[in-house]
Amino acid sequence: VQRPTGRRDDLLSDPSLVNLPSPSFSIPGALQFFATKGLTLADMVTLLGAHTIGFAHCSVFQNRLTNVRGGEDPTMDPVLAATLVQICGLDREALSDPRVF
């Protein structure tokens, strides 16, 4: 089933006006980011939870596939990690972004 994606509130998007949390923020970092905008923990969970379905660029999580020990992040599900390696590869230099899934 295909789902439509993209902005619905405007026809243009100016990247210089975007101020979104990084996908690599720690939980304390995300809490601080949302707090500076006057948002609560419940607001953060609602907003981040609502945006977990969709597309991801390999470059966002590729470092978790080849961590400093030479393997995938031990906190990542091994089946998911193996699937992501097949899709994204391990060579950061050869990474073709925007490769999305």
N, C-alpha and C positions, 0 to 999 in steps of 0.2 A: 504494500500500500504506500503510495507516494503521499507525502505531506508537503503542502506549500510552506516555503520559508521566506524570510526577508521582512523588511519593514512594512508596516501597514499604516503608520501614522504620517508618512511623508514620502515624497518621491526622491528626495536627495538625502545623503548622509555625508556630513563633513567630519572626517576622522580627527581633525584638530579639535573638535568640540566634544569628543567622546572621552569620558572619564569613568572607565569600568575597572573593576577589580581584576587583577591578573589571575589567570588560571593556576598559577603556581603559588599563590598566597597561602601562607599557613592559616590555620584557624584563628589564632590571635591576630594575625595581620588582616584577615578578612573582617573580623569583629571591629578592629580599629578603623578600617576603611569605611564600613557602614556607619559606625558611630559618628564619624566626622560629618556625615550627611544627615545626622539626626535620626538614624534608623536603629531599631532594636535588634536583639538576637532573633526574635520571632520574625521580624521583617527580613533579616538576612536569610534565614532558613527558607522562608517562603520564596524569596526572589531567586536564590541559588538553586533551590529544588525545582523550581519551575523551568529552569534553563538547563537541566541536565539531559534532556532528550533533544537530539539533533545531530549536528555534525561536529567533528573534531579534526583539527589539523594534526598530522603526525608530529610536527615540530613541537607541539605543546607538551607531549608526553614521551617523546622519543628518548630523552635522557633516562627515563625510568626503564627502558629496555636494555640499555647498556650502561649500567651504573659503574662505579669505581671498582667493584670486584669483578667486572667483566661479564656479569650476568644480569638478568632482569631484577627489578626491585623485589625483594622478598615479601613485601607487603602486597604485591599485585598477584591476583589469581594467576597461577601458572598457565592455565588453558587460555585465558584472555591474553596473557603476555605472548604466548606462542602464536596466537592468531594475529596480534598486532605486528609481530616481527614479520610474518608472511605478507601483511599488507604494506607495512612501512619500510621494512628492511632495517639493517643495523648501521649502515654507513651514513653518518651524519652529513658528510660532504656530498653524497649522492642523493640525499633526501630531496624529493620532488614535492615541494609544497606549492600550490595548495592541493595536496592529496587528501581527500576527505572521505569519510565513510559514514 
